[in-house]
Structures are given as structure tokens and as C-alpha cells.
Amino acid sequence: MTVPRFTLNDGYALPAIGLGTWAMSDDEAATAVAEGIRTGYRLIDTAASYGNEAGVGRGIAESGVLREELIVTSKLRGRDQGYEETLRAFETTRRDLGVEYVNLYLIHWPLPRQDKYVETWKAMIKLREDGLVRSIGVSNFTAEHLDRIIGETGVAPSVNQIELHPGFPQDEMRRVDAERGIVTQSWRPLGKGRLLDAPAVVEAAGFHGVSPAQVILRWLHQLGTVPIPKSADPQRQKENFDIFRFNLRQPEMERISAMAGGRLGGDPDTHEEF
């Protein structure tokens, strides 16, 4: 299957769907990543705070797919923010993953009360300039956070990974990202599974002969975002990956976008993650 790609503002290309590894142990991540890569995933997402970078690296090595074909994403944890701290933390991430470079490196949370994300961003720029990271981005940044790092460095993130799912479509943040040339990625795209039995989703699934999860991931794709579903189950991995053979109709898109709900995770203005 040919997976569409998004061209980022730095010229780098990103597959239109990724495999998440949140809350997996090292052993679980190793098995899930190896299986996911064999299924066809080429974008693998982890974070220092997940505690499974070594397992992800093991899965990459065991997959049988060339490293050059893979896009490996990790994220800097909150306690490692700061210029020198970021450079040191990256070396730990690189060592644990067992890779010479990371394709996409993100600031995990802005932590505005700590007020280190600008210096952290400057360190990320250096990592890219040194060739240790191919592309740099952020996660959970608001318009204010984005405009500050862009204004103080002249460098826009390539990606902003945010909570995004039916019931919380993030219309404003998607607009903010697009205006700044930033690709929006979606974490928790399936809303912890709470959305799979919603009438708008179930009816669309029945019409297209696909699963509710496939409908939601396709909805995210047609919004122009990159979903990062997490699954350790090989069959679900295959199902989640297979979203490029059908198109949701406009009324279906609108019904799903209008679903009630709200944020399930932390608020970027107040959330603290260390």
C-alpha cells in the first residue's frame, strides 16, 4: 500500500500515519514496533517520558527494515528542558534508541511556568544544524508558545503534535498550525476508545464496510493531520494502517466533526510533565 506523505516546512517528508508506543514497556514496545514496521508503518513515535526508547530501538533493529526507510520520533521530557540539558538528554535518547540520528525530535510539553522552552528550542535548532536530528518540532504548544519561539529564533517547528480526536477537533489550533506552515499530528486519535460506538462513527463504518477506528483515523487524515494510533495488537495495527482505500463523504466528515466531547488530557497552559 502506498501511504501519502506530508512535506514539512523544512523539506522533510512525513508519512500520513504513525505508530504510537505510549505506556508500553520496553518488551511490549520491541514486539509492537517490529510487528508494526513489518505491517508497513514507517513513522514510529516514542518519548523519553514513556520509558521505552530502548525497546523501540530494539524493535527497529529486529524489524528487518533498513533504518534509512524509517522515521523515528522522540520527545524531550520536561525535566530536561534548558539549552545544555536538552543536548545531554538527546544523547541519552540517541543511545537508548541505538541510532546515529533521530528523524523528528519534539519538545513534549511547553511547561510555561518553567519558562525554558525558548532556550530548549535553540538547542533543538543546534541539534538539527549538527545533523543529529533531521527535523524539529513541538508537542502540545499553543499559538502563544509557537509565536514566541518563532519570534525569538526565526525557526518554525515542522510539526505540532496535539490531542486531537472526535469531540475535540481542535479547529483553532489546526488553523494556527496551518497559518505557520506547521503540520499537525494527532495524539490520542481514538479518544481512549470512547468514541468508537458514537452513531456518526458507527454509521459511516457500516456504509464503507470498515471499522469505527478506521473511520476516525480516516477523518483525521482528511482533516489534513497525521494520526499516531497506539496498538500492540498485530490485527489492530493492520486495521489502523489500512485507511487509504476509502473516502469519507462530506456529510460524514461534518457529523463526526460536530460530535460533543472535550479534552481528555492535559491543558498545555497548565500541565506539568517532568
Kinemage of the C-alpha trace (Angstrom):
@kinemage 1
@onewidth
@group {chain A} dominant
@subgroup {mainchain}
@vectorlist {calphas} color= white
{ca met a 1} P 0.000 0.000 0.000
{ca thr a 2} L 1.242 3.459 -0.881
{ca val a 3} L 0.994 5.770 2.124
{ca pro a 4} L 0.644 9.502 1.379
{ca arg a 5} L 3.305 11.820 2.767
{ca phe a 6} L 3.254 15.363 4.073
{ca thr a 7} L 6.069 17.706 3.083
{ca leu a 8} L 7.195 19.672 6.121
{ca asn a 9} L 8.334 23.297 6.146
{ca asp a 10} L 11.978 22.151 6.208
{ca gly a 11} L 11.537 19.992 3.109
{ca tyr a 12} L 11.428 16.734 5.058
{ca ala a 13} L 8.640 14.237 4.285
{ca leu a 14} L 6.434 12.559 6.880
{ca pro a 15} L 4.176 9.503 6.374
{ca ala a 16} L 0.477 10.230 6.825
{ca ile a 17} L 0.100 7.784 9.729
{ca gly a 18} L 2.368 6.664 12.548
{ca leu a 19} L 2.573 4.019 15.248
{ca gly a 20} L 2.392 5.219 18.844
{ca thr a 21} L 4.033 3.457 21.796
{ca trp a 22} L 2.745 5.353 24.829
{ca ala a 23} L 2.550 3.298 28.049
{ca met a 24} L 4.262 0.241 26.523
{ca ser a 25} L 7.091 -1.425 28.401
{ca asp a 26} L 10.413 -1.999 26.654
{ca asp a 27} L 9.472 -5.585 25.814
{ca glu a 28} L 5.995 -4.634 24.612
{ca ala a 29} L 7.415 -1.799 22.513
{ca ala a 30} L 10.064 -4.020 20.928
{ca thr a 31} L 7.454 -6.546 19.785
{ca ala a 32} L 4.873 -3.935 18.740
{ca val a 33} L 7.363 -1.823 16.781
{ca ala a 34} L 8.900 -4.770 14.946
{ca glu a 35} L 5.443 -6.050 14.002
{ca gly a 36} L 4.202 -2.575 13.069
{ca ile a 37} L 7.140 -1.948 10.761
{ca arg a 38} L 6.535 -5.287 9.057
{ca thr a 39} L 2.899 -4.237 8.627
{ca gly a 40} L 4.003 -1.111 6.792
{ca tyr a 41} L 4.376 1.652 9.366
{ca arg a 42} L 7.373 3.836 8.675
{ca leu a 43} L 6.720 6.535 11.297
{ca ile a 44} L 7.417 5.311 14.846
{ca asp a 45} L 6.635 7.581 17.799
{ca thr a 46} L 8.068 7.402 21.319
{ca ala a 47} L 9.236 9.796 24.058
{ca ala a 48} L 11.785 9.857 26.842
{ca ser a 49} L 8.969 10.022 29.379
{ca tyr a 50} L 7.462 6.781 28.022
{ca gly a 51} L 10.457 4.900 29.367
{ca asn a 52} L 10.602 2.587 26.356
{ca glu a 53} L 13.110 4.126 23.960
{ca ala a 54} L 15.397 1.104 24.345
{ca gly a 55} L 12.527 -1.211 23.475
{ca val a 56} L 11.575 0.881 20.473
{ca gly a 57} L 15.164 0.775 19.309
{ca arg a 58} L 15.217 -2.988 19.702
{ca gly a 59} L 12.043 -3.307 17.651
{ca ile a 60} L 13.552 -1.161 14.902
{ca ala a 61} L 16.660 -3.356 14.822
{ca glu a 62} L 14.607 -6.553 14.770
{ca ser a 63} L 12.160 -5.416 12.087
{ca gly a 64} L 14.363 -6.316 9.154
{ca val a 65} L 13.719 -2.928 7.524
{ca leu a 66} L 16.574 -0.583 6.730
{ca arg a 67} L 16.985 2.276 9.196
{ca glu a 68} L 17.013 4.761 6.294
{ca glu a 69} L 13.411 3.822 5.485
{ca leu a 70} L 12.111 4.710 8.940
{ca ile a 71} L 11.059 7.980 10.557
{ca val a 72} L 11.834 7.740 14.272
{ca thr a 73} L 10.275 10.362 16.551
{ca ser a 74} L 11.097 11.001 20.192
{ca lys a 75} L 10.294 13.793 22.618
{ca leu a 76} L 12.233 15.697 25.252
{ca arg a 77} L 10.827 15.310 28.752
{ca gly a 78} L 10.057 18.324 30.912
{ca arg a 79} L 12.827 17.959 33.461
{ca asp a 80} L 15.390 18.044 30.648
{ca gln a 81} L 14.381 21.438 29.273
{ca gly a 82} L 17.078 24.103 29.010
{ca tyr a 83} L 19.860 24.532 26.446
{ca glu a 84} L 22.641 22.313 27.799
{ca glu a 85} L 20.153 19.966 29.433
{ca thr a 86} L 18.475 19.342 26.064
{ca leu a 87} L 21.767 18.495 24.382
{ca arg a 88} L 22.615 15.999 27.138
{ca ala a 89} L 19.142 14.463 27.150
{ca phe a 90} L 19.242 13.986 23.406
{ca glu a 91} L 22.432 11.949 23.711
{ca thr a 92} L 20.649 9.670 26.186
{ca thr a 93} L 17.721 9.301 23.789
{ca arg a 94} L 20.033 8.556 20.891
{ca arg a 95} L 21.921 5.975 22.947
{ca asp a 96} L 18.763 4.277 24.210
{ca leu a 97} L 17.257 4.117 20.732
{ca gly a 98} L 20.529 2.770 19.365
{ca val a 99} L 20.519 5.180 16.414
{ca glu a 100} L 23.014 7.648 14.991
{ca tyr a 101} L 20.326 10.262 14.362
{ca val a 102} L 16.672 10.918 15.197
{ca asn a 103} L 14.374 11.867 12.350
{ca leu a 104} L 11.961 14.038 14.326
{ca tyr a 105} L 12.625 15.432 17.803
{ca leu a 106} L 9.892 17.261 19.719
{ca ile a 107} L 9.588 19.325 22.895
{ca his a 108} L 6.999 17.216 24.692
{ca trp a 109} L 5.200 19.975 26.649
{ca pro a 110} L 5.822 23.746 26.779
{ca leu a 111} L 5.691 23.962 30.607
{ca pro a 112} L 5.188 27.756 30.555
{ca arg a 113} L 5.624 28.125 34.326
{ca gln a 114} L 9.127 26.725 33.979
{ca asp a 115} L 9.763 29.139 31.077
{ca lys a 116} L 12.601 27.201 29.472
{ca tyr a 117} L 11.034 26.281 26.160
{ca val a 118} L 12.740 29.061 24.169
{ca glu a 119} L 16.230 28.014 25.290
{ca thr a 120} L 15.200 24.432 24.689
{ca trp a 121} L 14.116 25.311 21.162
{ca lys a 122} L 17.502 26.924 20.491
{ca ala a 123} L 19.165 23.655 21.488
{ca met a 124} L 16.849 21.745 19.151
{ca ile a 125} L 17.919 24.052 16.319
{ca lys a 126} L 21.563 23.252 17.095
{ca leu a 127} L 20.848 19.521 17.025
{ca arg a 128} L 19.347 19.940 13.568
{ca glu a 129} L 22.240 22.097 12.372
{ca asp a 130} L 24.682 19.454 13.635
{ca gly a 131} L 22.880 16.753 11.641
{ca leu a 132} L 21.875 14.751 14.706
{ca val a 133} L 18.197 15.450 14.118
{ca arg a 134} L 16.605 15.689 10.688
{ca ser a 135} L 13.542 17.720 11.681
{ca ile a 136} L 12.473 19.501 14.871
{ca gly a 137} L 9.037 20.188 16.240
{ca val a 138} L 6.906 20.558 19.334
{ca ser a 139} L 4.033 18.877 21.094
{ca asn a 140} L 1.118 20.483 22.920
{ca phe a 141} L 2.127 24.041 22.003
{ca thr a 142} L -0.494 26.796 21.782
{ca ala a 143} L -0.438 29.771 19.416
{ca glu a 144} L 1.269 31.876 22.097
{ca his a 145} L 4.015 29.293 22.613
{ca leu a 146} L 4.542 28.874 18.875
{ca asp a 147} L 4.738 32.592 18.192
{ca arg a 148} L 7.245 33.107 20.969
{ca ile a 149} L 9.760 30.508 19.749
{ca ile a 150} L 9.330 31.600 16.137
{ca gly a 151} L 9.685 35.254 17.071
{ca glu a 152} L 12.816 34.715 19.163
{ca thr a 153} L 14.614 32.294 16.823
{ca gly a 154} L 13.143 32.770 13.349
{ca val a 155} L 12.620 28.996 13.120
{ca ala a 156} L 9.138 27.477 12.987
{ca pro a 157} L 8.555 23.920 14.170
{ca ser a 158} L 7.897 21.412 11.409
{ca val a 159} L 5.275 19.598 13.497
{ca asn a 160} L 2.949 20.293 16.420
{ca gln a 161} L 1.643 17.078 17.964
{ca ile a 162} L -1.551 17.808 19.914
{ca glu a 163} L -4.503 15.995 21.416
{ca leu a 164} L -6.990 15.694 18.577
{ca his a 165} L -9.964 13.362 18.122
{ca pro a 166} L -13.731 13.475 17.511
{ca gly a 167} L -15.244 15.558 20.272
{ca phe a 168} L -12.082 17.642 20.356
{ca pro a 169} L -11.289 18.543 16.726
{ca gln a 170} L -9.029 21.472 17.621
{ca asp a 171} L -10.263 23.663 14.754
{ca glu a 172} L -8.455 26.746 16.046
{ca met a 173} L -5.119 25.034 16.686
{ca arg a 174} L -5.212 23.330 13.295
{ca arg a 175} L -5.777 26.752 11.743
{ca val a 176} L -2.929 28.245 13.805
{ca asp a 177} L -0.559 25.469 12.739
{ca ala a 178} L -1.522 25.728 9.082
{ca glu a 179} L -1.007 29.508 9.033
{ca arg a 180} L 2.524 28.971 10.314
{ca gly a 181} L 3.307 26.157 7.898
{ca ile a 182} L 3.279 23.545 10.666
{ca val a 183} L 1.896 20.029 10.160
{ca thr a 184} L -0.493 18.922 12.910
{ca gln a 185} L -0.093 15.438 14.351
{ca ser a 186} L -2.784 13.827 16.486
{ca trp a 187} L -2.068 12.029 19.743
{ca arg a 188} L -4.835 10.011 21.381
{ca pro a 189} L -6.602 9.956 17.992
{ca leu a 190} L -9.166 7.358 19.063
{ca gly a 191} L -10.059 9.175 22.281
{ca lys a 192} L -9.221 6.201 24.528
{ca gly a 193} L -11.778 4.149 22.599
{ca arg a 194} L -14.689 6.175 23.978
{ca leu a 195} L -15.738 7.318 20.518
{ca leu a 196} L -15.935 4.039 18.675
{ca asp a 197} L -19.650 3.494 19.351
{ca ala a 198} L -20.780 7.037 18.514
{ca pro a 199} L -23.653 6.938 15.967
{ca ala a 200} L -21.890 9.151 13.420
{ca val a 201} L -18.849 6.863 13.505
{ca val a 202} L -20.760 3.577 13.503
{ca glu a 203} L -22.998 4.625 10.614
{ca ala a 204} L -20.030 5.714 8.491
{ca ala a 205} L -18.251 2.449 9.277
{ca gly a 206} L -21.263 0.460 8.155
{ca phe a 207} L -21.604 2.396 4.922
{ca his a 208} L -17.955 1.966 3.941
{ca gly a 209} L -17.528 -1.559 5.283
{ca val a 210} L -14.700 -0.598 7.635
{ca ser a 211} L -14.212 -0.459 11.410
{ca pro a 212} L -15.113 2.548 13.600
{ca ala a 213} L -11.405 3.044 14.332
{ca gln a 214} L -10.678 3.237 10.617
{ca val a 215} L -13.407 5.865 10.216
{ca ile a 216} L -11.896 8.068 12.933
{ca leu a 217} L -8.368 7.751 11.574
{ca arg a 218} L -9.610 8.496 8.065
{ca trp a 219} L -11.464 11.553 9.408
{ca leu a 220} L -8.193 12.790 10.900
{ca his a 221} L -6.384 12.153 7.618
{ca gln a 222} L -8.976 14.088 5.630
{ca leu a 223} L -8.637 16.981 8.076
{ca gly a 224} L -5.026 17.167 6.931
{ca thr a 225} L -3.482 15.823 10.136
{ca val a 226} L -1.216 12.856 10.907
{ca pro a 227} L -2.753 10.430 13.441
{ca ile a 228} L -0.455 8.407 15.710
{ca pro a 229} L -2.621 5.478 16.915
{ca lys a 230} L -1.107 3.198 19.522
{ca ser a 231} L -1.626 -0.553 19.420
{ca ala a 232} L 0.400 -3.613 20.321
{ca asp a 233} L -2.104 -5.969 18.679
{ca pro a 234} L -0.968 -7.021 15.173
{ca gln a 235} L -4.500 -7.204 13.783
{ca arg a 236} L -5.423 -3.762 15.093
{ca gln a 237} L -2.169 -2.366 13.779
{ca lys a 238} L -3.081 -3.630 10.318
{ca glu a 239} L -6.613 -2.274 10.617
{ca asn a 240} L -5.432 1.157 11.776
{ca phe a 241} L -2.913 1.303 8.944
{ca asp a 242} L -5.484 0.476 6.253
{ca ile a 243} L -7.242 3.852 5.951
{ca phe a 244} L -6.213 4.889 2.452
{ca arg a 245} L -8.655 2.792 0.430
{ca phe a 246} L -11.820 4.792 1.100
{ca asn a 247} L -13.008 8.386 1.459
{ca leu a 248} L -15.486 9.768 3.936
{ca arg a 249} L -18.254 11.829 2.370
{ca gln a 250} L -18.571 15.480 3.366
{ca pro a 251} L -21.739 14.960 5.483
{ca glu a 252} L -19.935 12.183 7.352
{ca met a 253} L -16.948 14.455 7.975
{ca glu a 254} L -19.249 17.187 9.264
{ca arg a 255} L -21.188 14.871 11.597
{ca ile a 256} L -18.005 13.498 13.130
{ca ser a 257} L -16.537 16.989 13.482
{ca ala a 258} L -19.679 18.120 15.315
{ca met a 259} L -19.589 15.361 17.938
{ca ala a 260} L -19.725 16.502 21.552
{ca gly a 261} L -16.807 15.885 23.859
{ca gly a 262} L -13.760 17.739 25.053
{ca arg a 263} L -10.157 17.460 26.127
{ca leu a 264} L -9.147 14.164 27.749
{ca gly a 265} L -5.516 15.023 28.506
{ca gly a 266} L -3.601 17.916 29.997
{ca asp a 267} L -4.076 21.605 29.209
{ca pro a 268} L -0.830 22.956 27.658
{ca asp a 269} L -1.138 26.192 29.636
{ca thr a 270} L -1.148 24.409 32.995
{ca his a 271} L 0.008 20.804 32.513
{ca glu a 272} L 3.328 19.927 34.119
{ca glu a 273} L 5.285 16.865 32.969
{ca phe a 274} L 8.739 16.170 34.324
